[in-house]
């Protein structure tokens, strides 16, 4: 299971590391379209886990769900690799695909299959690993999740380092091009290996039968409460303390109380998508920014997409530093650095990362040549004496070259100078965004699980992943609608939006009252609100270990 997870994370992050450059330089999309499709794909990857959890818990079980969706996943990776082979439509062998629609279609099919595959198995693999341990094997289970977490980050780190190198190679049947087929092919091969290894252990697994999904119960209860309230909207019916109390006729009060606690946390999730709007642009806008920078480090030349490697390296460094140094020091200083305050600081750090990106972009813009607009052309005229002039013309301007005489000598002209702004200038923005991730994401998950009932943590995981999806949709919308003339201005726009959201979140956090879910549940268990049989059933549920939720507590610091 651990080897399976390492290979799958390598496959996913490796493919994703080079994806936006594939859109830009192979499919020839502009930056805005490439950014939009990239974030639409990421958003879909974070929506499908909800579907995967429901299928696993209510129908197929975790083992079969992982098998079937891994097959879909592997096929998607293979299709992506095939879509990057320009020779399949390059009939005239000029190095350019003759039918780009074929490549685009294959790429979209591949990405959809990958999104359903990686998202569908996301909530299942770690939970299935937890199923292999009995209740008394807490130490072994803890060791498993620690190794599991390490493999996730190792897969992410190695893939973001290796696949850009593969992409930078030259390959092809008739003409030599950047080797996107290899950059996608290796992750595809790792996904096949992941599937084979997982199947090979089939005889050793404990395969728990599907026992229903709590998310369906929550949705059904909420739906019934809304419908019942609508039916009794007349003033002659007495009001109830909470709108969820309209579900009392069908659902017991313990379940309703648990859902109330969950909704209280989900309400705090409303501003959170804006953090992910900024965070996930590491793989799109920031990668495009790196393509206009100098990646020379001594004798090494860093690829633009390799800068993403800084994130997993910093995560492995900052998580223990925060837990063992920074937070204890803050407590010793007597400052109440509560979870919600940490999340607010994390959002502010992400905003500052985009301010840093804007400052870097301003420096880059000073060194870039001035290109003509879409309605203009640029003509460079060079005479035999090596004097030259540049003329920018519109389509309707007359071109008069006069009586210039051109000799037979050839003059070498450097049209665009090499990039001079170094990629190292991106390190501060990566440090700020990663520090924000550690303070925001890890703390947010831990806070959420501490404020929700034990059997509702899967609902909170679904809600958390949904905020990531919404955040990526926001990038898609802004990239297509904002159309700001300068990239630095877009960075400032995103930073400003997150600061505004940060202020709103801090106000919401100020009025939030921390609760102890176990105490609230105990009050219902000791009372007479539910009948004895139902009470006994609920007691068993509360004592049992739901490994779907266990993996969230143990692997709360993983890259999701």
C-alpha positions in Angstrom: 0.0 0.0 0.0 2.9 2.4 0.8 4.7 1.6 -2.5 1.4 2.1 -4.3 1.0 5.5 -2.7 4.5 6.6 -3.6 4.1 5.6 -7.2 0.7 7.2 -7.5 1.9 10.6 -6.0 5.0 10.5 -8.2 2.7 9.9 -11.2 0.3 12.7 -10.3 2.7 15.4 -9.3 5.1 14.5 -12.1 2.4 14.9 -14.7 1.1 18.1 -13.1 4.6 19.7 -12.9 5.0 19.9 -16.7 1.3 20.2 -17.6 1.0 24.0 -17.9 4.1 24.2 -20.2 2.7 21.4 -22.3 -0.4 23.5 -22.8 1.7 26.6 -23.6 4.5 25.2 -25.9 3.0 22.0 -27.4 -0.7 22.8 -27.7 0.3 26.4 -28.4 -2.3 27.9 -26.1 -1.8 31.4 -24.7 -1.0 31.9 -21.0 -4.6 32.6 -20.0 -6.2 29.6 -21.6 -3.4 27.3 -20.4 -3.9 28.7 -16.9 -7.7 28.2 -17.1 -7.5 24.6 -18.2 -4.8 23.8 -15.7 -6.9 25.0 -12.8 -10.1 23.4 -14.2 -8.2 20.1 -14.1 -7.0 20.7 -10.5 -10.5 21.7 -9.4 -11.9 18.4 -10.9 -9.2 16.5 -9.0 -10.6 17.9 -5.8 -14.2 17.4 -6.5 -14.1 13.7 -7.4 -12.9 12.5 -4.0 -16.4 13.0 -2.7 -17.6 10.6 -5.4 -14.9 8.1 -4.7 -15.7 8.0 -1.0 -19.4 7.5 -1.6 -18.7 4.7 -4.1 -16.2 3.0 -1.8 -18.3 3.2 1.4 -21.8 2.5 -0.1 -21.2 0.2 -3.0 -17.8 -1.4 -4.1 -15.7 -1.2 -0.9 -12.3 0.5 -0.8 -10.3 -2.4 -2.4 -12.4 -2.6 -5.6 -12.7 1.1 -5.8 -8.9 1.5 -5.7 -8.5 -1.2 -8.4 -11.1 0.1 -10.8 -10.2 3.8 -10.5 -6.5 3.0 -10.7 -7.1 1.3 -14.1 -9.0 4.5 -15.2 -6.1 6.6 -13.8 -3.4 4.6 -15.7 -5.3 4.7 -19.0 -5.6 8.5 -18.6 -1.8 8.8 -18.0 -1.1 6.7 -21.1 -3.5 8.8 -23.2 -1.7 12.0 -22.0 1.6 10.5 -23.1 0.3 9.6 -26.5 -1.3 13.1 -26.9 2.2 14.6 -26.6 3.7 12.6 -29.5 3.7 15.2 -32.4 4.7 12.5 -34.9 1.3 10.9 -34.9 -0.2 13.7 -37.0 3.0 15.2 -38.5 2.6 13.8 -42.0 5.0 16.3 -43.6 7.6 15.7 -40.9 8.2 19.4 -40.3 8.2 19.1 -36.5 4.7 20.6 -36.1 1.5 18.5 -35.7 -0.7 18.8 -38.7 -4.0 18.2 -36.8 -3.7 19.9 -33.4 -7.4 19.0 -32.7 -6.4 15.3 -32.3 -3.8 16.2 -29.6 -6.2 18.5 -27.8 -8.9 15.9 -27.8 -6.6 13.2 -26.5 -5.2 15.5 -23.8 -8.7 16.4 -22.6 -9.8 12.8 -22.4 -6.6 11.9 -20.6 -7.0 14.7 -18.0 -10.6 13.8 -17.3 -9.7 10.2 -16.7 -6.8 11.2 -14.5 -9.0 13.6 -12.5 -11.5 10.8 -11.8 -8.8 8.3 -11.0 -6.6 10.4 -8.6 -9.6 12.0 -7.0 -11.6 8.8 -6.6 -8.8 6.9 -4.9 -7.6 9.9 -2.8 -9.9 9.1 0.2 -9.6 5.4 -0.1 -5.9 4.4 -0.1 -4.9 5.7 3.3 -8.2 4.6 4.8 -7.7 1.1 3.3 -4.2 1.0 4.9 -5.8 1.9 8.2 -8.2 -1.0 7.8 -5.3 -3.4 8.0 -4.7 -2.8 11.7 -6.8 -4.0 14.7 -7.9 -1.5 17.4 -5.1 -2.6 19.7 -2.4 -2.0 17.0 -2.2 1.8 17.6 1.6 1.9 17.5 1.8 0.0 14.2 -1.0 2.1 12.7 0.8 5.3 13.7 4.0 4.0 12.1 2.2 3.1 8.9 0.7 6.6 8.6 4.1 8.2 9.3 5.7 6.2 6.5 2.7 6.9 4.3 3.1 10.6 4.9 6.8 10.4 4.1 6.1 8.5 0.8 3.6 11.2 -0.3 6.2 14.0 0.1 9.0 11.9 -1.3 6.9 11.1 -4.4 6.0 14.8 -4.8 9.6 16.0 -4.3 11.2 13.5 -6.7 8.6 13.8 -9.4 8.8 17.6 -9.5 12.6 17.3 -9.8 12.8 14.5 -12.4 9.9 15.1 -14.9 11.1 18.6 -15.8 14.5 17.1 -16.7 12.8 14.5 -18.9 10.7 17.2 -20.5 13.9 19.1 -21.3 15.4 16.2 -23.3 15.1 16.1 -27.1 13.2 13.2 -28.7 11.1 12.3 -31.6 10.8 9.9 -34.6 11.2 12.3 -37.5 12.2 15.5 -35.7 13.7 16.3 -32.3 11.3 18.1 -30.0 11.1 18.8 -26.2 10.3 15.3 -24.8 6.8 15.7 -23.4 5.9 12.1 -24.3 8.7 10.9 -21.9 7.7 13.5 -19.2 4.2 12.0 -19.3 5.2 8.5 -20.1 7.3 7.9 -16.9 4.4 9.0 -14.6 2.2 6.7 -16.7 4.6 3.8 -16.1 4.7 4.5 -12.4 0.9 4.4 -12.3 1.0 1.0 -13.9 3.6 -0.2 -11.4 1.4 1.3 -8.6 -1.5 -0.8 -9.8 0.5 -4.0 -10.2 2.0 -3.7 -6.7 -1.3 -3.0 -5.1 -2.9 -6.0 -6.8 0.0 -8.2 -5.9 -0.8 -7.8 -2.2 -4.4 -8.7 -2.6 -4.1 -12.0 -0.7 -2.7 -10.3 2.4 -5.4 -7.5 2.7 -8.2 -7.2 5.2 -11.1 -6.1 3.0 -13.8 -4.5 5.0 -17.3 -4.6 3.5 -19.1 -1.3 2.6 -20.9 0.1 5.6 -22.6 3.2 4.2 -21.3 6.7 3.8 -22.0 9.3 6.5 -22.1 12.1 3.9 -25.3 10.6 2.4 -26.9 10.5 5.9 -25.9 14.2 6.4 -27.3 15.3 3.1 -30.5 13.3 3.6 -31.0 14.8 7.1 -30.4 18.4 5.8 -32.7 17.8 2.8 -35.5 16.5 5.0 -35.2 19.5 7.4 -35.4 22.0 4.5 -38.4 20.2 3.0 -40.2 19.9 6.3 -39.6 23.5 7.2 -40.9 24.6 3.8 -44.1 22.5 4.3 -44.6 24.1 7.7 -43.8 27.7 6.7 -47.2 29.0 7.9 -47.2 31.2 11.0 -49.5 28.8 12.8 -46.6 26.4 13.3 -44.4 27.3 16.2 -40.8 28.2 15.4 -38.0 25.9 16.4 -34.7 26.8 17.9 -32.7 25.8 14.9 -33.8 25.1 11.3 -32.2 21.6 11.5 -34.7 20.8 14.3 -37.3 20.4 11.6 -35.7 17.0 11.0 -36.7 15.7 14.5 -39.7 13.8 13.1 -37.4 11.5 11.1 -33.8 11.7 12.6 -32.7 11.3 16.2 -31.4 14.3 18.1 -27.8 13.0 18.4 -27.4 13.0 14.6 -28.9 16.4 14.3 -26.6 17.8 17.0 -23.6 16.3 15.2 -24.6 17.9 12.0 -25.1 21.3 13.7 -21.5 21.0 14.9 -20.3 20.2 11.4 -22.2 23.1 9.8 -20.7 25.5 12.3 -17.2 24.5 11.1 -18.3 24.5 7.4 -19.5 28.1 7.8 -15.9 29.1 8.6 -14.9 27.4 5.3 -16.7 30.0 3.2 -13.7 32.4 2.9 -11.1 29.7 2.6 -11.2 29.1 -1.2 -9.3 32.4 -1.8 -6.2 30.9 -0.1 -6.2 28.0 -2.6 -6.8 30.5 -5.4 -3.4 31.9 -4.7 -1.6 28.7 -3.6 -2.3 26.6 -6.6 -0.9 29.2 -9.0 2.6 27.8 -8.2 2.0 25.4 -11.0 0.6 27.9 -13.5 1.4 31.7 -13.3 4.5 31.2 -11.3 5.8 28.6 -13.7 5.2 31.0 -16.6 7.0 33.6 -14.6 10.0 31.3 -14.3 10.1 30.8 -18.1 11.1 34.5 -18.4 14.0 34.2 -15.9 17.6 32.9 -15.9 17.9 29.4 -14.4 21.6 29.1 -14.5 23.2 27.8 -11.3 26.9 27.4 -12.1 27.2 24.6 -14.6 23.5 23.6 -14.0 20.5 25.0 -15.8 17.3 24.8 -13.8 14.1 24.2 -15.8 11.2 26.6 -15.1 9.0 23.8 -13.8 11.7 22.6 -11.4 11.2 25.6 -9.2 8.1 23.9 -7.9 10.5 21.5 -6.1 11.1 24.3 -3.5 7.6 23.7 -2.1 8.0 20.1 -0.9 11.5 20.7 0.3 10.3 23.6 2.4 7.3 21.6 3.7 9.5 18.9 5.0 11.7 21.6 6.7 9.0 23.9 8.0 6.5 21.5 9.5 8.8 20.2 12.3 10.3 23.7 12.8 6.8 25.1 13.3 5.7 22.3 15.6 8.8 22.0 17.8 10.2 25.6 17.7 7.9 28.4 16.6 4.7 27.4 18.3 6.3 26.5 21.6 8.2 29.8 21.6 5.0 31.7 21.0 3.3 29.9 23.8 6.2 30.7 26.2 5.8 34.4 25.3 2.2 34.1 26.6 0.5 34.8 23.3 -2.7 32.8 22.6 -1.9 31.7 19.1 -5.2 29.9 18.5 -5.8 27.7 15.5 -8.0 30.3 13.8 -5.4 33.0 14.4 -2.8 30.7 12.8 -5.0 30.3 9.8 -5.4 34.1 9.5 -1.6 34.5 9.6 -1.3 31.7 6.9 -3.7 33.6 4.6 -1.7 36.8 5.1 1.6 35.1 4.3 0.1 33.8 1.0 -1.0 37.4 0.2 2.6 38.6 0.9 3.9 35.8 -1.4 2.0 37.4 -4.3 3.2 40.8 -3.4 6.7 39.3 -3.7 5.8 37.7 -7.0 4.6 41.1 -8.2 7.9 42.8 -7.3 9.8 40.1 -9.1 7.5 40.5 -12.2 8.2 44.3 -12.2 12.0 43.5 -12.4 11.3 40.9 -15.2 9.3 43.4 -17.2 12.2 45.9 -17.2 14.4 43.3 -19.0 11.8 42.0 -21.5 11.7 43.3 -25.1 8.6 45.4 -26.0 6.6 43.2 -28.3 4.1 44.6 -30.8 0.4 44.3 -29.9 -2.0 41.9 -31.6 -2.8 44.7 -34.2 0.8 45.6 -35.0 3.8 44.0 -36.6 7.5 44.7 -36.0 10.1 44.9 -38.8 13.8 45.1 -38.2 15.9 46.5 -41.1 19.7 45.9 -41.1 22.0 47.3 -43.8 25.5 46.1 -44.7 27.1 48.6 -42.3 25.4 46.9 -39.4 23.3 49.9 -38.6 19.7 49.0 -37.8 16.4 50.4 -37.0 13.1 49.0 -35.6 9.8 50.1 -37.0 6.5 49.1 -35.4 3.6 49.3 -37.9 -0.1 48.6 -38.0 -1.6 46.6 -40.9 -2.8 49.7 -42.7 0.5 51.7 -42.5 2.4 52.1 -45.7 5.9 50.7 -45.7 8.5 52.8 -47.5 12.0 51.4 -47.5 13.4 54.2 -49.7 16.6 53.6 -51.7 18.4 51.5 -49.1 20.9 49.2 -50.9 21.5 45.8 -49.3 24.8 44.0 -49.9 25.5 40.4 -49.9 27.1 40.2 -46.5 25.3 38.5 -43.7 25.0 40.3 -40.4 24.1 38.4 -37.2 21.6 40.3 -35.1 20.5 39.4 -31.6 16.8 40.2 -31.6 16.1 39.2 -28.0 18.7 39.3 -25.2 18.9 36.4 -22.8 16.9 36.6 -19.6 18.9 38.3 -16.8 16.5 38.2 -13.8 17.6 35.0 -11.9 15.1 32.3 -10.8 16.5 32.6 -7.3 14.4 35.7 -6.9 11.4 33.4 -6.8 12.6 31.7 -3.6 11.1 34.3 -1.2 7.6 34.0 -2.7 7.9 30.2 -2.5 9.0 30.5 1.1 6.1 32.7 2.0 3.5 30.6 0.2 4.8 27.4 1.8 5.0 28.9 5.3 1.4 30.0 4.7 0.5 26.5 3.6 2.0 25.0 6.7 0.3 27.5 9.1 -3.0 27.5 7.2 -3.6 24.0 5.8 -2.2 21.8 8.6 -3.8 24.0 11.3 -7.1 24.2 9.4 -7.4 20.4 9.2 -6.4 19.9 12.9 -8.9 22.6 14.0 -11.7 21.1 11.9 -11.3 17.6 13.3 -11.1 18.9 16.9 -14.4 20.7 16.4 -16.4 18.0 14.8 -17.8 14.6 16.0 -15.7 11.6 15.4 -18.0 10.1 12.8 -18.3 13.3 10.8 -14.7 13.9 9.9 -15.2 12.5 6.4 -17.8 15.2 5.9 -15.2 17.8 6.9 -12.6 16.3 4.6 -15.1 16.6 1.7 -15.8 20.2 2.6 -12.1 21.0 2.9 -11.4 19.5 -0.6 -14.4 21.4 -2.0 -12.7 24.7 -0.9 -9.6 23.7 -2.9 -11.8 23.1 -6.0 -13.7 26.4 -5.6 -10.4 28.2 -5.2 -9.1 26.8 -8.5 -12.4 27.8 -10.2 -11.8 31.4 -9.0 -8.4 31.4 -10.8 -10.1 30.2 -14.0 -12.7 33.0 -13.8 -10.2 35.7 -13.1 -7.8 34.5 -15.8 -10.5 34.7 -18.4 -12.3 37.9 -17.3 -9.7 40.2 -15.7 -7.5 40.6 -18.7 -5.2 42.9 -16.9 -2.5 44.4 -19.2 0.4 43.7 -16.7 1.0 40.4 -14.9 2.3 42.2 -11.8 -1.1 43.9 -11.6 -2.9 40.5 -11.5 -0.6 39.4 -8.7 -1.5 42.5 -6.7 -5.2 41.9 -7.4 -5.0 38.4 -6.0 -3.0 39.6 -3.0 -5.6 42.4 -2.3 -8.5 40.0 -2.6 -6.9 37.6 -0.1 -6.1 40.4 2.4 -9.8 41.4 2.2 -10.9 37.8 2.7 -8.3 37.5 5.6 -10.0 40.5 7.4 -13.4 38.9 6.9 -12.2 35.5 8.2 -10.5 37.2 11.3 -13.9 38.8 12.2 -15.7 35.4 11.8 -13.0 33.8 13.9 -13.3 36.4 16.6 -17.0 35.5 17.2 -16.4 31.7 16.9 -16.8 29.8 20.2 -14.7 26.6 20.5 -16.6 23.5 21.6 -15.9 20.0 22.8 -17.8 17.6 20.6 -17.3 14.6 22.9 -19.0 16.5 25.8 -22.0 17.5 23.6 -22.4 13.9 22.4 -22.1 12.6 25.9 -25.0 14.8 27.0 -27.2 13.2 24.4 -26.0 9.7 25.2 -26.9 10.2 28.9 -30.3 11.7 28.3 -33.5 10.2 27.2 -33.6 11.8 23.8 -33.3 8.5 21.9 -34.6 5.1 22.6 -32.3 2.4 24.3 -31.7 0.4 21.2 -30.7 3.5 19.2 -28.6 4.7 22.1 -26.7 1.4 22.2 -26.1 1.5 18.5 -24.8 5.1 18.7 -22.5 4.1 21.6 -20.9 1.4 19.4 -20.5 3.8 16.5 -18.8 6.4 18.7 -16.3 3.8 20.2 -15.4 2.2 16.9 -12.5 3.5 14.9 -13.6 4.8 11.5 -10.3 4.6 9.6 -11.5 7.1 7.0 -11.4 9.7 9.7 -8.3 8.1 11.4 -6.3 8.8 8.3 -7.3 12.4 8.4 -6.0 12.8 11.9 -2.8 10.9 11.3 -2.1 12.2 7.8 -3.4 15.7 8.3 -0.1 17.1 7.2 0.2 15.3 3.9 0.0 17.0 0.5 -3.6 16.4 -0.4 
